[in-house]
Amino acid sequence: MRASMNKKKNTAPQGRHAIGPSTADSSKKASDQGSGTAPSSSSARGQAARSGLAGKPAPSRVPDATIAMPPAKRGTKPPKSTVAASKQSAPFPGVRPVDASKASKRSRKNKPLKVVGITLGVILGLLVAGYAGIAVYFTDRFMPNSNVGDIDVSLMSAADAEKALVEAIDDYTLSIGGDGFSLTLSSSDAALSIDEASVIRDMLDDTNPWLWPLEVRNDHDETDKLVAVSNGTGLEDAIRSAVEEFNASAEQPVNATIAYDPDQGAFAVQPESAGTALDADQIVRKADEALAVLNPKVTLTAEDLLKPTVLSTDAALATATANANTMIAAELVLTMAGDTAATLDAGLISQWVVLGEDLSATLDDGALTAWVEQLASDCNTVGTQRSYTRPDGKSITVSGGAYGWTVDSEALLATVKDAVANGTQATVEIPCSTSGKAYNGAGGQDWGARYCDIDLSEQYVRFYDESGALVWESPCVSGLPNGKRDTPTGVYWLNQKASPSTLIGYENGKKTYETPVQYWMPFVGNSVGLHDANWQSSFGGTRYKTNGSHGCVNLPPSAAGELYGIIQAGDVVVCHW
């Protein structure tokens, strides 16, 4: 409503809050009151009521006289008198007048907002309820894209997933194969079992159902939660048995070692090799891992082969190689009576070098000792069979006797060990406990040209001097060939000479004879020797078969005297058939 206005134009300046046209009367009243603002009718009624003027009749309404008001200038302040009057006219200081029309407009504007707010609230409530419902759904159910091993448990309930696990255990088989090896085991073979309830719970606990918008987009591989176990040793026993059978024909791994290279004349590191034999421990471990997650297949690779335990890169092998090469640097020429009996060189010594468990190079004592003993046996001539040609051209073979060479094996072993350990290069005489006059190798004549030859088949005795010349000879009568009185054969030393002497014979501890002789030349102890025998009516021929001695070689008295003057203690006596 507009306030009544008089017809007189109000020329008072309009304040910034003046709106719309005003009447002349209201302008005048406003001017009289010093106010720059023409209040609206509602505003005026409000002011009148607050000032105690309510109940007075309102002035009669007159036709509207609209006066165009110039727009207020931005930034123009109302006169101070107007502002003061406005303050004075306010019935309640501090209370701003309310424009009813504006309030109505504001109410109409807020109504659509309330509708929108209520709608959004309803929608939000539905969304929250739906979100929570889905979250609750997945508290006992697997997210999409969920698996355990080869089992797809997507959207399965816990109970269904447990059932699927049990069925998978019952149907499970494990196949192990590769490089010619093949083995298939069933769940019963492995005595396989699983705590399916615990496994499923652990799997479900791995996802957060309240984060299902994120979880449904992810892949959920829960295989690591799957733990199946094999009860008993059936699985391991089956695998080890199969591997043992396979390895029986497989190539075993070879450790790196050191070996002698004949072309280089030195030791060098020999590299390791894997072979084709399988590592049972490794395969059992892989089978256990596969079984635990119900993996149906184990494929064998090079890592499942038995591995060499010593590699060529081991520093100990380099040290061993150096030590071995020091040993084979030894070179010994072993002699018997100045003649070479054996040569100790790199090729021979290398056969005795062994690599210990600690990868140290040492000499094989057993092999070295065996070689020394064999050398001693080859060099020993005492009692061995010898073949020689007598100066008259007769070929003779004789065995037995006490004369010859006897190697001191212990002293020889010590000599060889010391030389090898220090890489000694020298010529060394083989130590002997007994020595001969000469050395021509095993089986040869190991005495010089000077010796006495007793030919039992000829019943004849000869003596040769240092030049091999025959200086004495005589027929003889040897022992009676009855097994008890035979003349012993072999190569002997002449032990002594005695003139005169008495020969005493014993049998079973009893004296059987006592015979004096003029010339006594024993060669078997002091019991068998050459001597004069004046009781023999003849010598040579076959007389020994009927009138043979007790083992001695009987000579004619004169011949015995001559020999006694030539032969010396220490001369070689060869008695043979």
C-alpha positions as CSV (number, residue, x, y, z in Angstrom):
1,M,0.0,0.0,0.0
2,R,1.1,3.5,-0.7
3,A,0.8,6.3,1.9
4,S,-1.6,9.2,1.0
5,M,0.2,12.1,-0.6
6,N,-0.8,15.9,-1.0
7,K,-0.5,17.4,-4.4
8,K,2.4,19.5,-3.6
9,K,5.6,18.1,-5.0
10,N,8.3,17.3,-2.5
11,T,11.5,18.6,-3.6
12,A,13.5,17.1,-0.7
13,P,16.3,14.9,-1.8
14,Q,15.5,11.1,-1.9
15,G,17.6,8.8,0.2
16,R,19.3,5.6,-1.1
17,H,16.6,3.4,0.4
18,A,13.7,5.3,-1.2
19,I,11.8,2.9,-3.5
20,G,9.0,3.6,-5.9
21,P,6.9,6.8,-6.2
22,S,5.5,8.7,-3.1
23,T,2.6,11.1,-2.5
24,A,3.0,14.8,-1.9
25,D,1.6,14.5,1.6
26,S,3.9,11.8,2.5
27,S,6.7,13.7,1.0
28,K,5.8,16.7,3.0
29,K,5.4,14.7,6.2
30,A,8.7,13.2,5.5
31,S,10.1,16.5,4.9
32,D,8.6,18.0,8.1
33,Q,10.0,15.0,10.1
34,G,13.4,15.4,8.4
35,S,13.3,11.9,7.0
36,G,14.8,11.1,3.6
37,T,12.8,7.9,3.2
38,A,9.2,7.6,2.4
39,P,7.9,4.5,4.3
40,S,5.5,2.2,2.7
41,S,2.0,1.9,4.1
42,S,2.7,-1.3,5.9
43,S,5.8,0.2,7.3
44,A,3.8,3.3,8.4
45,R,1.2,1.1,10.1
46,G,3.9,-0.7,11.9
47,Q,5.4,2.5,13.1
48,A,2.0,4.0,14.2
49,A,1.2,0.9,16.1
50,R,4.5,1.0,17.9
51,S,4.1,4.7,18.7
52,G,0.7,4.2,20.3
53,L,-1.4,5.6,17.5
54,A,-3.1,2.5,16.7
55,G,-7.0,2.7,16.6
56,K,-7.1,6.1,15.0
57,P,-8.9,6.1,11.7
58,A,-6.7,5.9,8.7
59,P,-6.8,8.8,6.3
60,S,-9.1,8.3,3.4
61,R,-7.4,6.8,0.3
62,V,-6.9,9.1,-2.6
63,P,-5.9,8.2,-6.1
64,D,-2.3,7.3,-6.6
65,A,-0.3,10.1,-7.9
66,T,2.9,8.6,-9.1
67,I,5.9,10.8,-9.2
68,A,8.9,9.5,-11.0
69,M,11.9,9.6,-8.7
70,P,15.3,10.0,-10.0
71,P,17.6,7.1,-9.2
72,A,19.7,7.5,-6.2
73,K,23.3,8.3,-6.8
74,R,25.7,5.4,-5.8
75,G,27.7,6.5,-2.9
76,T,25.5,9.4,-1.9
77,K,24.9,9.6,1.8
78,P,21.6,10.8,3.2
79,P,21.6,14.1,5.1
80,K,22.5,13.8,8.8
81,S,19.1,15.2,9.8
82,T,17.3,12.5,8.0
83,V,19.4,9.8,9.6
84,A,18.7,11.3,13.0
85,A,15.1,11.5,12.4
86,S,14.9,7.9,11.3
87,K,16.6,6.8,14.5
88,Q,14.2,8.9,16.6
89,S,11.2,7.5,14.8
90,A,12.1,3.9,15.6
91,P,9.9,2.8,18.5
92,F,12.4,-0.1,19.5
93,P,16.0,0.8,19.2
94,G,18.1,-1.9,17.6
95,V,15.0,-3.6,15.9
96,R,15.1,-3.4,12.2
97,P,11.7,-2.9,10.5
98,V,10.5,-6.0,8.6
99,D,9.1,-5.7,5.2
100,A,6.2,-8.2,4.9
101,S,6.4,-8.3,1.2
102,K,10.0,-9.2,1.3
103,A,9.4,-12.0,3.8
104,S,6.8,-13.5,1.7
105,K,9.0,-13.5,-1.3
106,R,11.8,-15.1,0.8
107,S,9.4,-17.8,1.9
108,R,8.4,-18.6,-1.6
109,K,12.1,-18.8,-2.6
110,N,13.1,-21.3,0.2
111,K,10.3,-23.8,-0.5
112,P,12.0,-25.5,-3.5
113,L,15.2,-25.8,-1.5
114,K,13.4,-27.6,1.2
115,V,12.0,-30.0,-1.3
116,V,15.4,-30.6,-2.8
117,G,16.9,-31.2,0.6
118,I,14.2,-33.7,1.6
119,T,14.7,-35.5,-1.7
120,L,18.4,-35.7,-1.3
121,G,18.0,-36.9,2.3
122,V,15.8,-39.7,1.1
123,I,18.2,-40.7,-1.7
124,L,21.1,-40.6,0.7
125,G,19.3,-42.7,3.2
126,L,18.6,-45.3,0.5
127,L,22.2,-45.3,-0.6
128,V,23.5,-45.8,2.9
129,A,21.0,-48.6,3.5
130,G,22.0,-50.2,0.1
131,Y,25.8,-49.8,0.9
132,A,25.3,-51.3,4.3
133,G,23.2,-54.2,3.0
134,I,25.9,-55.1,0.4
135,A,28.6,-54.9,3.1
136,V,26.6,-57.2,5.3
137,Y,26.1,-59.6,2.3
138,F,29.9,-59.9,1.9
139,T,30.7,-60.5,5.6
140,D,30.1,-64.3,4.9
141,R,30.7,-64.4,1.2
142,F,33.7,-64.0,-1.1
143,M,34.2,-61.0,-3.4
144,P,34.1,-61.4,-7.1
145,N,37.4,-62.5,-8.7
146,S,38.3,-64.6,-5.7
147,N,40.2,-67.9,-5.9
148,V,42.2,-70.3,-3.8
149,G,44.6,-72.3,-5.9
150,D,42.7,-73.5,-8.9
151,I,39.3,-73.2,-7.1
152,D,37.1,-70.3,-8.0
153,V,35.2,-69.2,-4.9
154,S,33.8,-65.9,-6.3
155,L,30.5,-65.0,-4.6
156,M,30.5,-68.3,-2.7
157,S,29.3,-68.5,0.9
158,A,31.7,-69.8,3.5
159,A,29.8,-73.1,3.7
160,D,29.9,-73.5,-0.1
161,A,33.6,-72.7,-0.2
162,E,34.3,-75.2,2.6
163,K,32.5,-77.9,0.6
164,A,34.5,-77.0,-2.6
165,L,37.8,-77.3,-0.6
166,V,36.8,-80.8,0.7
167,E,35.9,-81.9,-2.8
168,A,39.2,-80.6,-4.2
169,I,41.1,-82.5,-1.5
170,D,39.3,-85.8,-2.4
171,D,39.9,-85.3,-6.1
172,Y,43.5,-84.1,-5.8
173,T,46.4,-85.8,-7.5
174,L,50.0,-84.6,-7.7
175,S,52.1,-85.2,-10.8
176,I,55.9,-84.9,-10.5
177,G,57.9,-85.1,-13.7
178,G,60.8,-83.9,-15.8
179,D,64.1,-85.2,-17.3
180,G,62.9,-88.7,-17.6
181,F,61.3,-88.9,-14.1
182,S,57.6,-89.4,-13.6
183,L,55.5,-90.0,-10.5
184,T,51.8,-89.5,-9.8
185,L,50.4,-89.5,-6.2
186,S,46.8,-89.3,-5.1
187,S,45.5,-87.6,-2.0
188,S,45.2,-91.0,-0.3
189,D,48.8,-91.8,-1.2
190,A,49.8,-88.6,0.6
191,A,47.2,-89.0,3.4
192,L,46.2,-85.4,2.6
193,S,43.9,-83.4,5.0
194,I,42.9,-79.8,5.6
195,D,41.2,-77.6,8.2
196,E,38.7,-76.2,5.7
197,A,36.8,-74.0,8.2
198,S,40.0,-72.3,9.4
199,V,41.2,-71.8,5.9
200,I,38.0,-70.2,4.7
201,R,37.8,-67.9,7.7
202,D,41.4,-66.7,7.1
203,M,40.5,-66.1,3.5
204,L,37.4,-64.1,4.4
205,D,39.3,-62.1,7.0
206,D,41.6,-60.9,4.2
207,T,38.9,-58.6,2.7
208,N,37.0,-55.7,4.2
209,P,33.3,-56.0,3.3
210,W,32.8,-52.3,4.2
211,L,35.2,-51.4,1.4
212,W,33.3,-53.5,-1.1
213,P,33.3,-50.8,-3.9
214,L,37.1,-51.1,-3.9
215,E,37.3,-54.8,-3.2
216,V,34.9,-55.9,-6.0
217,R,37.3,-54.4,-8.5
218,N,40.4,-56.2,-7.2
219,D,41.6,-59.7,-7.8
220,H,41.7,-61.9,-4.6
221,D,44.1,-64.7,-4.8
222,E,43.9,-66.4,-1.4
223,T,46.1,-69.4,-2.3
224,D,48.6,-68.4,0.5
225,K,45.9,-69.1,3.0
226,L,45.5,-72.6,1.8
227,V,47.4,-75.1,4.0
228,A,46.9,-78.7,3.3
229,V,49.0,-81.2,5.2
230,S,50.2,-84.8,4.6
231,N,49.8,-87.0,7.6
232,G,52.5,-89.6,8.0
233,T,55.5,-90.4,5.8
234,G,53.7,-92.0,2.9
235,L,54.4,-89.1,0.5
236,E,58.0,-88.8,1.4
237,D,58.6,-92.5,1.3
238,A,57.0,-92.8,-2.2
239,I,59.1,-90.0,-3.6
240,R,62.4,-91.2,-2.1
241,S,61.8,-94.7,-3.4
242,A,61.1,-93.5,-6.9
243,V,64.1,-91.2,-6.9
244,E,66.4,-93.9,-5.6
245,E,65.3,-96.2,-8.5
246,F,65.8,-93.4,-11.0
247,N,69.3,-92.5,-9.7
248,A,70.5,-96.1,-10.0
249,S,71.0,-95.6,-13.7
250,A,71.5,-91.9,-13.7
251,E,74.9,-90.1,-13.9
252,Q,76.0,-88.9,-10.5
253,P,77.4,-85.4,-10.0
254,V,81.2,-85.1,-9.9
255,N,83.0,-82.7,-7.6
256,A,85.7,-80.4,-8.9
257,T,89.1,-81.8,-8.1
258,I,92.7,-81.7,-9.2
259,A,94.1,-84.0,-11.8
260,Y,97.5,-84.7,-13.4
261,D,97.8,-83.6,-17.0
262,P,100.5,-85.7,-18.7
263,D,100.9,-83.3,-21.6
264,Q,101.6,-80.4,-19.2
265,G,103.4,-82.5,-16.7
266,A,101.5,-80.8,-13.9
267,F,98.4,-80.8,-11.8
268,A,95.4,-78.6,-12.7
269,V,91.9,-78.0,-11.4
270,Q,89.3,-80.3,-13.0
271,P,85.9,-78.7,-13.1
272,E,82.8,-80.1,-11.6
273,S,79.8,-81.7,-13.4
274,A,76.1,-82.0,-12.4
275,G,75.2,-85.3,-13.9
276,T,71.5,-86.4,-14.2
277,A,70.8,-87.8,-10.7
278,L,68.0,-86.2,-8.8
279,D,68.0,-84.6,-5.3
280,A,65.4,-86.5,-3.3
281,D,65.4,-83.8,-0.6
282,Q,64.7,-81.1,-3.1
283,I,61.8,-83.0,-4.7
284,V,60.2,-83.8,-1.4
285,R,60.3,-80.1,-0.5
286,K,58.7,-79.1,-3.8
287,A,56.1,-81.7,-3.4
288,D,55.2,-80.5,0.1
289,E,54.9,-76.9,-1.2
290,A,52.7,-78.0,-4.1
291,L,50.5,-80.2,-1.8
292,A,50.0,-77.4,0.7
293,V,48.3,-75.2,-2.0
294,L,46.8,-78.2,-3.9
295,N,49.0,-77.4,-6.9
296,P,48.5,-80.5,-9.2
297,K,51.9,-80.5,-10.9
298,V,55.6,-80.2,-10.0
299,T,57.9,-79.8,-13.0
300,L,61.5,-80.8,-12.3
301,T,64.3,-78.5,-13.6
302,A,68.1,-78.4,-13.4
303,E,67.8,-77.0,-9.8
304,D,66.4,-80.4,-8.7
305,L,69.5,-82.3,-9.7
306,L,72.1,-83.4,-7.2
307,K,74.7,-80.7,-7.0
308,P,78.4,-81.1,-6.8
309,T,79.6,-80.1,-3.3
310,V,83.0,-78.9,-4.5
311,L,83.3,-76.2,-7.2
312,S,86.2,-75.3,-9.3
313,T,86.2,-71.8,-7.8
314,D,87.1,-73.0,-4.4
315,A,90.3,-71.4,-3.3
316,A,91.4,-74.6,-1.5
317,L,91.7,-76.3,-4.9
318,A,94.2,-73.7,-6.0
319,T,96.3,-74.4,-2.9
320,A,96.0,-78.1,-3.4
321,T,97.2,-77.8,-7.0
322,A,100.3,-75.9,-5.9
323,N,101.1,-78.4,-3.2
324,A,100.6,-81.3,-5.6
325,N,102.9,-79.8,-8.2
326,T,105.6,-79.4,-5.5
327,M,105.3,-83.1,-4.8
328,I,105.7,-84.2,-8.4
329,A,108.7,-82.0,-8.8
330,A,110.7,-84.8,-7.0
331,E,112.7,-87.1,-9.2
332,L,114.6,-90.0,-7.7
333,V,116.8,-92.5,-9.4
334,L,116.8,-95.5,-7.1
335,T,119.8,-97.9,-7.6
336,M,120.8,-101.4,-6.5
337,A,124.6,-101.8,-6.5
338,G,124.9,-98.8,-8.7
339,D,122.4,-100.1,-11.2
340,T,119.1,-98.4,-11.7
341,A,116.3,-100.3,-10.1
342,A,113.5,-97.8,-10.4
343,T,112.9,-94.1,-11.3
344,L,110.5,-91.9,-9.3
345,D,109.2,-89.1,-11.5
346,A,106.1,-86.9,-11.9
347,G,104.1,-89.5,-13.8
348,L,104.6,-92.0,-11.0
349,I,104.2,-89.7,-8.0
350,S,101.0,-88.2,-9.5
351,Q,99.3,-91.6,-8.9
352,W,99.9,-91.2,-5.2
353,V,98.6,-87.7,-4.8
354,V,95.1,-87.6,-3.4
355,L,92.7,-84.8,-2.5
356,G,91.4,-85.1,1.1
357,E,88.0,-84.2,2.4
358,D,89.4,-80.9,3.5
359,L,90.6,-80.3,-0.1
360,S,94.3,-80.7,0.9
361,A,96.7,-82.5,-1.4
362,T,98.5,-85.4,0.3
363,L,100.2,-88.6,-0.5
364,D,98.1,-91.7,-0.4
365,D,100.1,-93.7,2.2
366,G,98.5,-96.9,1.2
367,A,99.4,-96.5,-2.5
368,L,102.9,-95.3,-1.7
369,T,103.5,-98.2,0.8
370,A,102.2,-100.7,-1.7
371,W,104.6,-99.4,-4.4
372,V,107.6,-99.5,-2.0
373,E,106.7,-103.0,-1.0
374,Q,106.4,-104.1,-4.6
375,L,109.8,-102.5,-5.5
376,A,111.4,-104.3,-2.5
377,S,109.9,-107.6,-3.7
378,D,111.1,-106.9,-7.2
379,C,114.6,-106.1,-5.9
380,N,114.8,-108.8,-3.3
381,T,116.8,-111.8,-4.5
382,V,117.2,-113.9,-1.4
383,G,115.6,-117.2,-2.0
384,T,114.1,-116.1,-5.4
385,Q,114.3,-118.0,-8.6
386,R,117.3,-117.0,-10.6
387,S,118.3,-117.9,-14.1
388,Y,121.8,-117.6,-15.5
389,T,124.2,-119.1,-18.0
390,R,127.3,-120.8,-16.6
391,P,130.6,-120.0,-18.3
392,D,130.6,-123.4,-20.1
393,G,127.3,-122.4,-21.7
394,K,124.8,-124.4,-19.6
395,S,121.6,-122.5,-18.7
396,I,120.6,-123.0,-15.1
397,T,117.6,-122.0,-13.0
398,V,117.9,-122.1,-9.2
399,S,115.7,-121.2,-6.3
400,G,116.2,-120.9,-2.6
401,G,119.2,-120.1,-0.5
402,A,120.3,-117.3,1.9
403,Y,122.4,-115.2,-0.5
404,G,121.2,-112.1,-2.1
405,W,119.7,-108.7,-1.7
406,T,117.1,-107.8,0.9
407,V,115.6,-104.3,0.7
408,D,114.9,-102.5,4.0
409,S,111.3,-101.6,3.2
410,E,110.8,-99.2,6.1
411,A,113.9,-97.2,5.4
412,L,113.0,-97.1,1.6
413,L,109.5,-95.8,2.4
414,A,110.9,-93.0,4.6
415,T,113.4,-92.1,2.0
416,V,110.7,-91.8,-0.7
417,K,108.2,-89.9,1.4
418,D,110.8,-87.3,2.4
419,A,112.0,-86.9,-1.2
420,V,108.5,-86.4,-2.5
421,A,107.5,-84.0,0.3
422,N,110.4,-81.8,-0.5
423,G,110.5,-82.2,-4.2
424,T,114.0,-83.7,-4.1
425,Q,115.9,-84.5,-7.3
426,A,118.7,-87.0,-6.7
427,T,120.1,-90.5,-7.2
428,V,119.6,-92.6,-4.1
429,E,120.9,-96.1,-3.3
430,I,118.1,-98.3,-2.1
431,P,118.7,-99.2,1.5
432,C,119.2,-103.0,2.1
433,S,119.5,-105.2,5.1
434,T,121.6,-107.7,3.0
435,S,123.6,-107.1,-0.1
436,G,125.0,-109.2,-2.9
437,K,128.0,-109.1,-5.0
438,A,126.2,-107.8,-8.1
439,Y,122.7,-106.8,-9.2
440,N,121.2,-107.7,-12.5
441,G,117.5,-107.2,-11.6
442,A,115.0,-109.6,-10.2
443,G,115.5,-113.2,-11.5
444,G,119.0,-112.6,-12.8
445,Q,122.5,-113.5,-11.6
446,D,123.1,-111.4,-8.6
447,W,126.6,-112.5,-7.9
448,G,129.8,-111.8,-9.7
449,A,132.0,-114.1,-11.8
450,R,133.7,-115.6,-8.8
451,Y,131.7,-118.4,-7.3
452,C,131.5,-122.1,-6.6
453,D,129.0,-124.1,-8.8
454,I,127.6,-127.4,-7.4
455,D,125.8,-129.3,-10.2
456,L,123.8,-132.0,-8.5
457,S,122.5,-133.4,-11.8
458,E,126.1,-133.9,-12.9
459,Q,127.5,-134.7,-9.4
460,Y,130.2,-132.2,-10.2
461,V,131.7,-129.1,-8.5
462,R,133.4,-126.2,-10.2
463,F,135.0,-123.0,-9.0
464,Y,135.4,-119.8,-11.1
465,D,137.6,-116.9,-10.3
466,E,136.9,-113.2,-10.7
467,S,137.4,-113.4,-14.4
468,G,135.0,-116.2,-14.8
469,A,137.8,-118.7,-15.5
470,L,137.5,-122.2,-14.2
471,V,140.2,-122.7,-11.6
472,W,139.1,-125.8,-9.9
473,E,136.7,-128.8,-10.5
474,S,135.9,-132.2,-9.0
475,P,133.3,-134.9,-9.0
476,C,131.3,-135.3,-5.8
477,V,128.7,-137.3,-3.9
478,S,125.7,-135.3,-2.7
479,G,123.0,-136.3,-0.2
480,L,120.8,-139.3,-0.4
481,P,117.6,-138.2,-2.3
482,N,115.1,-139.7,0.2
483,G,113.4,-136.5,1.3
484,K,115.4,-136.3,4.5
485,R,119.0,-136.3,3.4
486,D,118.8,-134.4,0.2
487,T,121.3,-131.6,-0.4
488,P,119.5,-128.3,-0.3
489,T,119.5,-126.2,-3.5
490,G,119.9,-122.4,-3.7
491,V,122.4,-119.6,-3.7
492,Y,124.4,-119.3,-0.5
493,W,127.3,-117.6,1.2
494,L,130.3,-119.7,2.3
495,N,129.9,-119.1,6.0
496,Q,133.4,-120.1,7.1
497,K,136.3,-122.5,6.7
498,A,137.7,-124.9,9.3
499,S,140.5,-127.5,9.3
500,P,140.2,-129.9,10.9
501,S,136.6,-130.3,12.1
502,T,134.2,-132.9,13.5
503,L,130.8,-133.4,11.9
504,I,128.0,-134.4,14.3
505,G,124.6,-135.4,13.0
506,Y,121.4,-135.2,15.0
507,E,117.9,-136.6,14.3
508,N,115.0,-136.0,16.7
509,G,117.4,-134.6,19.2
510,K,119.6,-137.6,19.2
511,K,123.1,-137.8,17.8
512,T,123.2,-140.1,14.9
513,Y,126.8,-139.7,13.8
514,E,130.1,-138.0,14.7
515,T,132.7,-137.9,11.9
516,P,136.0,-136.0,11.8
517,V,137.1,-134.3,8.6
518,Q,140.2,-132.4,7.5
519,Y,138.5,-129.6,5.5
520,W,135.2,-128.2,6.5
521,M,133.5,-125.5,4.2
522,P,129.9,-125.0,5.3
523,F,127.3,-122.9,3.2
524,V,124.0,-123.8,4.9
525,G,124.5,-122.6,8.5
526,N,127.1,-124.9,10.0
527,S,125.3,-128.1,9.1
528,V,125.7,-128.5,5.3
529,G,128.9,-127.9,3.5
530,L,131.7,-129.1,1.3
531,H,134.2,-131.5,2.9
532,D,136.6,-134.4,2.3
533,A,135.1,-137.9,2.5
534,N,137.7,-140.6,2.6
535,W,135.0,-143.2,3.3
536,Q,133.6,-142.9,-0.2
537,S,135.1,-145.4,-2.6
538,S,134.2,-143.3,-5.7
539,F,132.7,-140.0,-6.6
540,G,130.3,-138.8,-9.3
541,G,127.9,-140.7,-11.4
542,T,124.9,-142.1,-9.6
543,R,126.6,-143.2,-6.4
544,Y,124.6,-140.5,-4.4
545,K,121.5,-142.5,-5.1
546,T,122.7,-145.4,-3.0
547,N,125.6,-144.1,-0.9
548,G,124.6,-140.5,-0.6
549,S,125.6,-138.3,2.3
550,H,123.4,-136.8,5.0
551,G,123.2,-133.6,2.9
552,C,126.8,-132.5,2.6
553,V,128.8,-132.5,-0.6
554,N,131.5,-135.1,-0.3
555,L,134.8,-134.5,-2.1
556,P,137.9,-136.6,-2.7
557,P,140.4,-135.6,0.1
558,S,142.9,-134.2,-2.3
559,A,140.4,-132.1,-4.2
560,A,138.9,-130.9,-0.9
561,G,142.3,-129.7,0.2
562,E,142.8,-127.8,-3.1
563,L,139.4,-126.1,-2.9
564,Y,140.0,-125.2,0.8
565,G,143.0,-123.3,-0.4
566,I,141.1,-121.3,-3.0
567,I,137.6,-120.6,-1.6
568,Q,137.1,-117.9,1.0
569,A,134.4,-117.1,3.5
570,G,131.9,-114.9,1.8
571,D,132.3,-116.5,-1.6
572,V,129.0,-117.4,-3.4
573,V,128.0,-121.1,-3.5
574,V,125.3,-122.1,-6.0
575,C,123.8,-125.5,-5.6
576,H,121.4,-126.7,-8.2
577,W,120.2,-129.6,-10.3
